[in-house]
Amino acid sequence: MSRKLILIAVLTAAGLALAAPAQAQKAKAEKAEMAGGGLFKCTDADGSVTYTNVGSVKGCKKVEGEINSVSVVKSVPAAPRAAGESRVDSNSQKARDTDRRRILQEELAAEQKRLADLQKEYNNGEPERQGGERNYQKYMDRSQQLKDDVARSQSNVDSLNRELGGLKN
């Protein structure tokens, strides 16, 4: 009887030895498949389902075939407001609008002053040379920088004017 037990133990060990590489190969193929892209349906411990293009080893299965549609759970809409009801009362909104207009006007005045200073320094493309600009290339670099600054400042002034023009009175 002991020979039978030994024979069974040897055969079982041989079977496990043969099955282990096959299981390792299967696990390796699954990992490679998940890393290869595609669409995966993943279910977590709570039962929530997530679709992703990157599969993890646990709880993800590759979705085969063509996907034509995806269902999306919509959020719960907010409670509807009455027709005349607004989130902010009109006096508060008017105060906010007045503050916004004042801030924009202050920014516009500051940007117009900056633009005037830059244009004066730029001198229509011929700024005065400074003492450290004995090298002509340094002068040209500063001239280009001034030109860019004038263009940027002009763009800012235009944007602020558009913003102010779009405000309600």
Z-matrix of the N, CA and C atoms (Angstrom, degrees):
N
C 1 1.424
C 2 1.516 1 111.38
N 3 1.283 2 117.34 1 -33.34
C 4 1.445 3 120.16 2 -179.26
C 5 1.514 4 111.23 3 -68.08
N 6 1.344 5 117.29 4 -28.64
C 7 1.467 6 119.43 5 175.85
C 8 1.521 7 110.80 6 -64.69
N 9 1.326 8 117.53 7 -37.75
C 10 1.467 9 121.14 8 179.04
C 11 1.526 10 110.15 9 -65.37
N 12 1.330 11 116.46 10 -42.52
C 13 1.457 12 119.54 11 179.05
C 14 1.528 13 111.28 12 -64.02
N 15 1.303 14 116.06 13 -40.99
C 16 1.463 15 120.02 14 178.52
C 17 1.519 16 109.63 15 -64.95
N 18 1.335 17 116.59 16 -43.11
C 19 1.469 18 121.28 17 179.84
C 20 1.522 19 110.16 18 -63.40
N 21 1.324 20 118.40 19 -41.77
C 22 1.470 21 121.92 20 179.23
C 23 1.530 22 109.29 21 -65.27
N 24 1.306 23 117.05 22 -42.70
C 25 1.465 24 120.64 23 179.60
C 26 1.519 25 111.06 24 -63.19
N 27 1.326 26 117.26 25 -41.13
C 28 1.461 27 121.37 26 179.51
C 29 1.527 28 110.25 27 -66.09
N 30 1.328 29 116.55 28 -44.14
C 31 1.468 30 119.90 29 -179.94
C 32 1.537 31 111.18 30 -66.09
N 33 1.330 32 117.03 31 -39.15
C 34 1.466 33 120.45 32 178.09
C 35 1.521 34 110.24 33 -63.94
N 36 1.311 35 117.29 34 -44.27
C 37 1.467 36 121.21 35 179.14
C 38 1.518 37 110.45 36 -63.28
N 39 1.332 38 116.91 37 -39.66
C 40 1.465 39 120.07 38 179.05
C 41 1.517 40 110.59 39 -66.55
N 42 1.330 41 116.50 40 -40.01
C 43 1.470 42 120.26 41 178.24
C 44 1.512 43 111.96 42 -63.90
N 45 1.337 44 116.94 43 -41.82
C 46 1.468 45 120.80 44 177.58
C 47 1.518 46 111.12 45 -65.89
N 48 1.311 47 115.58 46 -38.26
C 49 1.464 48 119.57 47 179.56
C 50 1.518 49 110.82 48 -64.73
N 51 1.338 50 116.35 49 -36.43
C 52 1.469 51 119.90 50 178.25
C 53 1.520 52 111.28 51 -75.65
N 54 1.338 53 118.53 52 -33.57
C 55 1.459 54 122.31 53 -176.78
C 56 1.531 55 111.80 54 -77.00
N 57 1.331 56 118.12 55 -31.49
C 58 1.464 57 121.20 56 -176.80
C 59 1.524 58 112.66 57 -59.19
N 60 1.340 59 119.97 58 -46.47
C 61 1.456 60 118.27 59 177.85
C 62 1.523 61 112.12 60 -64.37
N 63 1.317 62 117.83 61 -34.73
C 64 1.464 63 120.70 62 179.36
C 65 1.523 64 110.26 63 -66.16
N 66 1.341 65 117.77 64 -41.31
C 67 1.458 66 121.04 65 178.17
C 68 1.527 67 110.72 66 -67.72
N 69 1.307 68 117.30 67 -39.88
C 70 1.467 69 121.07 68 177.97
C 71 1.525 70 109.98 69 -63.75
N 72 1.326 71 116.07 70 -40.53
C 73 1.470 72 121.20 71 178.85
C 74 1.533 73 109.79 72 -64.27
N 75 1.346 74 116.84 73 -41.09
C 76 1.465 75 121.06 74 -179.83
C 77 1.528 76 110.09 75 -65.04
N 78 1.343 77 117.26 76 -44.86
C 79 1.463 78 121.26 77 179.00
C 80 1.524 79 110.78 78 -62.39
N 81 1.328 80 116.82 79 -39.99
C 82 1.466 81 121.45 80 178.54
C 83 1.529 82 110.44 81 -64.44
N 84 1.342 83 116.75 82 -40.75
C 85 1.467 84 121.31 83 178.83
C 86 1.524 85 110.76 84 -65.44
N 87 1.350 86 117.43 85 -39.58
C 88 1.467 87 120.28 86 178.12
C 89 1.518 88 111.06 87 -64.06
N 90 1.326 89 116.98 88 -43.12
C 91 1.472 90 120.17 89 178.27
C 92 1.517 91 110.88 90 -63.20
N 93 1.308 92 117.49 91 -42.09
C 94 1.462 93 121.10 92 -179.89
C 95 1.522 94 110.31 93 -65.35
N 96 1.335 95 116.47 94 -38.79
C 97 1.459 96 120.79 95 179.45
C 98 1.523 97 110.50 96 -64.65
N 99 1.348 98 116.49 97 -42.15
C 100 1.458 99 120.44 98 179.96
C 101 1.515 100 111.62 99 -68.19
N 102 1.302 101 117.29 100 -33.63
C 103 1.464 102 120.17 101 179.18
C 104 1.514 103 110.94 102 -77.11
N 105 1.320 104 117.68 103 -19.36
C 106 1.455 105 121.68 104 -175.13
C 107 1.509 106 114.86 105 -76.53
N 108 1.308 107 119.20 106 -5.93
C 109 1.454 108 121.11 107 178.54
C 110 1.511 109 110.73 108 102.00
N 111 1.300 110 116.52 109 -169.96
C 112 1.446 111 121.74 110 -176.60
C 113 1.519 112 109.05 111 104.39
N 114 1.325 113 115.17 112 -163.61
C 115 1.453 114 120.96 113 -179.33
C 116 1.517 115 108.47 114 -117.79
N 117 1.338 116 116.11 115 132.09
C 118 1.450 117 121.28 116 -177.87
C 119 1.516 118 109.79 117 -121.74
N 120 1.334 119 115.86 118 141.01
C 121 1.453 120 122.62 119 175.21
C 122 1.521 121 105.75 120 -105.57
N 123 1.332 122 116.43 121 115.60
C 124 1.453 123 121.82 122 -176.64
C 125 1.524 124 109.02 123 -113.06
N 126 1.323 125 115.80 124 132.58
C 127 1.460 126 122.09 125 177.50
C 128 1.517 127 107.80 126 -116.93
N 129 1.346 128 116.66 127 123.35
C 130 1.459 129 119.31 128 -179.01
C 131 1.523 130 110.61 129 -88.90
N 132 1.319 131 117.02 130 -175.72
C 133 1.462 132 122.61 131 -175.59
C 134 1.529 133 111.75 132 -63.34
N 135 1.340 134 117.90 133 -29.45
C 136 1.461 135 121.91 134 179.83
C 137 1.519 136 111.95 135 -80.52
N 138 1.322 137 117.56 136 -9.19
C 139 1.455 138 121.15 137 -178.50
C 140 1.519 139 113.34 138 93.04
N 141 1.335 140 117.32 139 3.40
C 142 1.460 141 120.90 140 178.07
C 143 1.521 142 109.06 141 -72.47
N 144 1.329 143 115.48 142 138.12
C 145 1.460 144 120.94 143 -178.41
C 146 1.520 145 108.68 144 -104.74
N 147 1.331 146 115.42 145 133.49
C 148 1.455 147 122.11 146 178.15
C 149 1.514 148 107.99 147 -130.04
N 150 1.318 149 116.40 148 137.39
C 151 1.457 150 121.40 149 175.27
C 152 1.517 151 107.80 150 -104.94
N 153 1.310 152 116.42 151 133.59
C 154 1.461 153 120.55 152 -177.01
C 155 1.521 154 110.32 153 -148.19
N 156 1.311 155 116.25 154 164.85
C 157 1.461 156 120.22 155 176.41
C 158 1.518 157 111.28 156 -96.29
N 159 1.336 158 117.03 157 0.66
C 160 1.457 159 122.11 158 177.50
C 161 1.519 160 107.10 159 -125.33
N 162 1.324 161 117.03 160 115.52
C 163 1.455 162 120.40 161 -178.33
C 164 1.506 163 111.34 162 -94.11
N 165 1.310 164 116.51 163 141.39
C 166 1.461 165 119.77 164 172.71
C 167 1.517 166 107.18 165 -99.13
N 168 1.301 167 117.15 166 166.57
C 169 1.461 168 121.27 167 -174.18
C 170 1.519 169 111.14 168 -65.57
N 171 1.345 170 118.75 169 -41.33
C 172 1.454 171 121.36 170 -176.16
C 173 1.518 172 111.40 171 -93.86
N 174 1.312 173 115.45 172 131.86
C 175 1.460 174 121.22 173 171.04
C 176 1.511 175 116.17 174 75.94
N 177 1.320 176 120.18 175 4.35
C 178 1.461 177 121.84 176 -179.27
C 179 1.516 178 109.99 177 -113.12
N 180 1.327 179 114.06 178 135.68
C 181 1.460 180 119.81 179 176.00
C 182 1.516 181 107.59 180 -129.95
N 183 1.323 182 115.61 181 138.50
C 184 1.453 183 120.66 182 -179.41
C 185 1.523 184 109.16 183 -71.56
N 186 1.329 185 115.70 184 134.46
C 187 1.454 186 121.77 185 178.44
C 188 1.518 187 107.22 186 -90.31
N 189 1.303 188 116.09 187 122.04
C 190 1.456 189 121.24 188 -178.19
C 191 1.522 190 110.03 189 -93.30
N 192 1.314 191 116.71 190 154.13
C 193 1.462 192 121.68 191 174.98
C 194 1.511 193 111.85 192 88.57
N 195 1.305 194 115.04 193 -175.69
C 196 1.461 195 122.08 194 -176.74
C 197 1.523 196 110.05 195 -88.31
N 198 1.313 197 116.30 196 136.81
C 199 1.462 198 121.66 197 178.79
C 200 1.521 199 107.00 198 -99.73
N 201 1.339 200 117.18 199 119.58
C 202 1.454 201 120.94 200 -178.59
C 203 1.520 202 113.14 201 -98.02
N 204 1.331 203 116.86 202 -29.52
C 205 1.455 204 118.95 203 -179.49
C 206 1.518 205 109.62 204 -151.13
N 207 1.314 206 114.19 205 157.83
C 208 1.453 207 121.19 206 177.51
C 209 1.518 208 107.15 207 -130.62
N 210 1.313 209 117.44 208 131.94
C 211 1.462 210 121.52 209 177.80
C 212 1.513 211 108.97 210 -83.19
N 213 1.320 212 116.07 211 138.59
C 214 1.455 213 121.48 212 179.38
C 215 1.518 214 107.97 213 -124.79
N 216 1.321 215 115.97 214 132.28
C 217 1.447 216 120.34 215 177.29
C 218 1.513 217 107.69 216 -81.31
N 219 1.312 218 115.98 217 124.42
C 220 1.462 219 120.17 218 -178.60
C 221 1.518 220 109.86 219 -84.07
N 222 1.339 221 115.31 220 147.99
C 223 1.456 222 119.85 221 178.12
C 224 1.523 223 109.25 222 -75.14
N 225 1.294 224 115.31 223 160.39
C 226 1.455 225 120.82 224 179.68
C 227 1.516 226 108.14 225 -75.07
N 228 1.337 227 117.83 226 126.09
C 229 1.468 228 119.44 227 -179.33
C 230 1.526 229 111.29 228 -69.54
N 231 1.319 230 115.07 229 153.47
C 232 1.455 231 120.91 230 178.22
C 233 1.523 232 109.04 231 -68.62
N 234 1.296 233 115.12 232 156.98
C 235 1.459 234 119.55 233 179.21
C 236 1.522 235 109.04 234 -63.12
N 237 1.317 236 117.83 235 135.50
C 238 1.474 237 119.88 236 -178.15
C 239 1.524 238 110.95 237 -67.07
N 240 1.339 239 115.09 238 145.22
C 241 1.460 240 121.07 239 178.13
C 242 1.521 241 108.93 240 -95.30
N 243 1.302 242 114.68 241 158.26
C 244 1.461 243 119.85 242 175.63
C 245 1.516 244 108.90 243 -67.07
N 246 1.319 245 116.97 244 159.49
C 247 1.467 246 122.10 245 -173.78
C 248 1.522 247 112.91 246 -56.69
N 249 1.321 248 119.46 247 -42.94
C 250 1.455 249 121.51 248 -176.55
C 251 1.521 250 113.86 249 -92.75
N 252 1.311 251 117.33 250 -2.90
C 253 1.461 252 121.15 251 -175.10
C 254 1.529 253 110.85 252 -81.55
N 255 1.332 254 116.78 253 132.46
C 256 1.455 255 120.69 254 176.21
C 257 1.520 256 108.79 255 -122.82
N 258 1.297 257 116.79 256 166.82
C 259 1.454 258 121.04 257 -177.30
C 260 1.520 259 111.80 258 -75.00
N 261 1.336 260 116.83 259 -32.09
C 262 1.462 261 121.87 260 -178.00
C 263 1.518 262 107.63 261 -124.50
N 264 1.325 263 116.42 262 136.46
C 265 1.463 264 117.49 263 179.15
C 266 1.524 265 109.82 264 -69.45
N 267 1.304 266 116.56 265 157.84
C 268 1.470 267 121.68 266 -171.42
C 269 1.528 268 112.50 267 -63.68
N 270 1.312 269 118.92 268 -35.64
C 271 1.478 270 120.57 269 179.59
C 272 1.524 271 111.01 270 -65.07
N 273 1.330 272 116.68 271 -41.24
C 274 1.468 273 119.75 272 177.69
C 275 1.518 274 111.01 273 -64.74
N 276 1.330 275 115.82 274 -41.07
C 277 1.467 276 119.52 275 179.69
C 278 1.523 277 110.83 276 -65.37
N 279 1.323 278 117.62 277 -40.49
C 280 1.467 279 120.70 278 178.00
C 281 1.526 280 110.65 279 -62.54
N 282 1.324 281 116.65 280 -40.12
C 283 1.466 282 120.31 281 178.65
C 284 1.528 283 110.15 282 -64.49
N 285 1.318 284 115.98 283 -41.88
C 286 1.474 285 119.83 284 177.59
C 287 1.522 286 111.09 285 -62.67
N 288 1.319 287 116.48 286 -43.84
C 289 1.470 288 120.36 287 179.61
C 290 1.525 289 111.03 288 -63.04
N 291 1.326 290 116.92 289 -40.47
C 292 1.464 291 121.09 290 178.83
C 293 1.530 292 110.53 291 -64.04
N 294 1.324 293 116.25 292 -43.81
C 295 1.468 294 119.78 293 177.79
C 296 1.522 295 110.98 294 -62.36
N 297 1.310 296 116.02 295 -42.19
C 298 1.467 297 120.10 296 -179.74
C 299 1.528 298 110.80 297 -62.40
N 300 1.332 299 116.12 298 -44.63
C 301 1.467 300 120.25 299 179.06
C 302 1.527 301 110.32 300 -61.55
N 303 1.341 302 117.48 301 -44.12
C 304 1.464 303 121.58 302 -179.70
C 305 1.529 304 110.67 303 -61.73
N 306 1.329 305 116.85 304 -44.80
C 307 1.467 306 120.91 305 180.00
C 308 1.524 307 110.93 306 -63.30
N 309 1.319 308 116.83 307 -43.83
C 310 1.464 309 120.19 308 179.31
C 311 1.529 310 111.06 309 -64.02
N 312 1.338 311 116.81 310 -39.38
C 313 1.464 312 119.41 311 178.69
C 314 1.521 313 111.28 312 -65.94
N 315 1.335 314 117.16 313 -37.94
C 316 1.464 315 120.24 314 176.58
C 317 1.528 316 110.88 315 -64.66
N 318 1.322 317 116.20 316 -43.32
C 319 1.467 318 120.10 317 178.39
C 320 1.526 319 110.90 318 -63.50
N 321 1.337 320 116.01 319 -39.88
C 322 1.465 321 120.10 320 179.22
C 323 1.525 322 110.61 321 -63.91
N 324 1.323 323 117.81 322 -44.16
C 325 1.469 324 120.75 323 179.71
C 326 1.528 325 110.39 324 -61.78
N 327 1.322 326 117.00 325 -43.18
C 328 1.466 327 120.34 326 -179.75
C 329 1.533 328 110.79 327 -65.73
N 330 1.313 329 117.09 328 -40.33
C 331 1.471 330 120.51 329 -179.08
C 332 1.529 331 111.03 330 -70.77
N 333 1.334 332 117.61 331 -35.32
C 334 1.467 333 120.06 332 176.57
C 335 1.521 334 110.81 333 -66.12
N 336 1.331 335 117.01 334 -38.48
C 337 1.464 336 120.22 335 177.16
C 338 1.526 337 109.71 336 -64.67
N 339 1.322 338 116.58 337 -44.15
C 340 1.474 339 120.74 338 178.82
C 341 1.527 340 110.02 339 -61.09
N 342 1.329 341 116.91 340 -42.57
C 343 1.471 342 120.99 341 179.49
C 344 1.528 343 110.55 342 -62.13
N 345 1.329 344 116.78 343 -44.04
C 346 1.465 345 119.77 344 179.52
C 347 1.529 346 111.06 345 -62.09
N 348 1.329 347 117.20 346 -42.06
C 349 1.469 348 121.09 347 178.40
C 350 1.533 349 110.99 348 -63.63
N 351 1.323 350 116.43 349 -43.62
C 352 1.469 351 120.09 350 179.59
C 353 1.534 352 111.50 351 -64.59
N 354 1.338 353 116.24 352 -41.95
C 355 1.465 354 119.19 353 179.40
C 356 1.524 355 111.15 354 -65.06
N 357 1.326 356 116.57 355 -37.43
C 358 1.457 357 119.82 356 177.71
C 359 1.528 358 110.46 357 -64.27
N 360 1.339 359 116.50 358 -43.91
C 361 1.461 360 120.59 359 179.68
C 362 1.535 361 111.04 360 -68.57
N 363 1.329 362 117.01 361 -36.76
C 364 1.470 363 121.78 362 -179.10
C 365 1.531 364 110.74 363 -67.75
N 366 1.329 365 118.02 364 -33.89
C 367 1.465 366 123.63 365 173.89
C 368 1.530 367 111.96 366 54.18
N 369 1.335 368 116.03 367 49.57
C 370 1.474 369 122.50 368 178.20
C 371 1.527 370 112.74 369 54.74
N 372 1.294 371 116.14 370 41.59
C 373 1.462 372 120.28 371 175.26
C 374 1.514 373 114.67 372 88.76
N 375 1.327 374 117.83 373 1.47
C 376 1.456 375 120.93 374 179.30
C 377 1.526 376 110.00 375 -130.27
N 378 1.356 377 117.20 376 69.05
C 379 1.465 378 118.39 377 179.71
C 380 1.526 379 110.65 378 -66.99
N 381 1.321 380 114.87 379 153.11
C 382 1.467 381 118.83 380 178.78
C 383 1.517 382 109.13 381 -66.60
N 384 1.330 383 115.03 382 141.60
C 385 1.461 384 119.61 383 178.34
C 386 1.513 385 109.06 384 -73.98
N 387 1.325 386 113.94 385 142.15
C 388 1.454 387 120.36 386 178.54
C 389 1.521 388 108.66 387 -100.55
N 390 1.320 389 116.09 388 163.73
C 391 1.464 390 121.08 389 -174.94
C 392 1.516 391 113.98 390 -59.43
N 393 1.306 392 118.38 391 -33.11
C 394 1.455 393 121.52 392 -178.43
C 395 1.516 394 113.49 393 -83.52
N 396 1.326 395 117.20 394 4.70
C 397 1.473 396 120.60 395 -176.65
C 398 1.530 397 111.60 396 -108.02
N 399 1.304 398 117.03 397 49.93
C 400 1.466 399 119.69 398 176.62
C 401 1.511 400 109.92 399 -69.60
N 402 1.318 401 115.05 400 -29.28
C 403 1.460 402 120.75 401 175.55
C 404 1.534 403 107.30 402 -80.90
N 405 1.336 404 116.76 403 125.33
C 406 1.466 405 121.79 404 -176.07
C 407 1.524 406 111.41 405 -61.63
N 408 1.334 407 117.80 406 -33.45
C 409 1.464 408 120.65 407 -178.49
C 410 1.534 409 110.86 408 -64.65
N 411 1.318 410 117.84 409 -37.45
C 412 1.466 411 120.29 410 177.20
C 413 1.528 412 110.14 411 -62.33
N 414 1.321 413 116.59 412 -40.21
C 415 1.466 414 121.49 413 177.23
C 416 1.516 415 110.58 414 -62.45
N 417 1.323 416 116.70 415 -44.09
C 418 1.475 417 121.16 416 -179.10
C 419 1.543 418 110.32 417 -66.05
N 420 1.330 419 116.48 418 -38.94
C 421 1.463 420 120.12 419 178.63
C 422 1.527 421 110.75 420 -63.63
N 423 1.335 422 116.34 421 -43.37
C 424 1.467 423 119.51 422 178.92
C 425 1.523 424 110.90 423 -66.84
N 426 1.329 425 116.84 424 -37.56
C 427 1.469 426 120.35 425 177.69
C 428 1.527 427 110.54 426 -61.91
N 429 1.326 428 116.97 427 -43.30
C 430 1.467 429 121.01 428 179.48
C 431 1.528 430 110.49 429 -65.50
N 432 1.335 431 116.19 430 -40.15
C 433 1.466 432 120.07 431 178.49
C 434 1.525 433 110.67 432 -62.92
N 435 1.322 434 116.50 433 -42.04
C 436 1.467 435 120.28 434 177.87
C 437 1.527 436 110.99 435 -63.69
N 438 1.327 437 116.45 436 -41.60
C 439 1.468 438 120.66 437 178.74
C 440 1.529 439 110.10 438 -60.59
N 441 1.328 440 116.87 439 -44.26
C 442 1.462 441 121.08 440 179.04
C 443 1.527 442 110.98 441 -64.46
N 444 1.336 443 116.80 442 -40.89
C 445 1.460 444 120.80 443 179.28
C 446 1.523 445 111.45 444 -64.51
N 447 1.332 446 117.49 445 -40.13
C 448 1.471 447 121.48 446 177.94
C 449 1.531 448 109.57 447 -62.84
N 450 1.330 449 117.11 448 -45.16
C 451 1.467 450 120.51 449 -179.66
C 452 1.532 451 110.90 450 -63.53
N 453 1.325 452 117.12 451 -42.13
C 454 1.467 453 120.85 452 179.73
C 455 1.525 454 110.71 453 -64.90
N 456 1.318 455 116.81 454 -42.93
C 457 1.452 456 120.93 455 -179.62
C 458 1.529 457 110.72 456 -65.72
N 459 1.327 458 117.35 457 -39.91
C 460 1.462 459 121.14 458 177.33
C 461 1.529 460 110.54 459 -62.72
N 462 1.318 461 116.27 460 -40.12
C 463 1.463 462 121.22 461 177.35
C 464 1.529 463 110.81 462 -63.31
N 465 1.328 464 116.55 463 -40.82
C 466 1.466 465 120.46 464 177.56
C 467 1.522 466 111.48 465 -62.90
N 468 1.335 467 116.73 466 -42.17
C 469 1.465 468 120.95 467 178.67
C 470 1.529 469 109.46 468 -62.40
N 471 1.317 470 116.83 469 -44.46
C 472 1.467 471 120.50 470 179.52
C 473 1.528 472 110.92 471 -61.59
N 474 1.322 473 117.05 472 -42.39
C 475 1.468 474 121.19 473 -179.87
C 476 1.530 475 111.24 474 -64.53
N 477 1.322 476 116.50 475 -43.23
C 478 1.463 477 119.41 476 178.82
C 479 1.525 478 111.36 477 -64.80
N 480 1.340 479 117.71 478 -38.67
C 481 1.465 480 120.50 479 176.60
C 482 1.527 481 111.19 480 -63.13
N 483 1.340 482 116.87 481 -40.98
C 484 1.469 483 120.33 482 177.11
C 485 1.515 484 110.86 483 -62.94
N 486 1.325 485 115.94 484 -42.49
C 487 1.475 486 120.95 485 179.93
C 488 1.521 487 110.52 486 -62.20
N 489 1.335 488 115.82 487 -45.11
C 490 1.474 489 119.23 488 179.23
C 491 1.532 490 111.50 489 -66.43
N 492 1.324 491 116.97 490 -34.70
C 493 1.456 492 121.10 491 179.80
C 494 1.519 493 112.41 492 -67.99
N 495 1.316 494 117.03 493 -25.66
C 496 1.467 495 121.04 494 -178.30
C 497 1.518 496 113.58 495 -87.48
N 498 1.332 497 117.76 496 -5.06
C 499 1.463 498 119.57 497 -179.30
C 500 1.515 499 111.52 498 -78.74
N 501 1.326 500 114.60 499 148.49
C 502 1.468 501 119.97 500 176.36
C 503 1.523 502 108.97 501 -76.41
N 504 1.329 503 115.54 502 150.06
C 505 1.471 504 119.58 503 178.43
C 506 1.496 505 111.45 504 -87.86
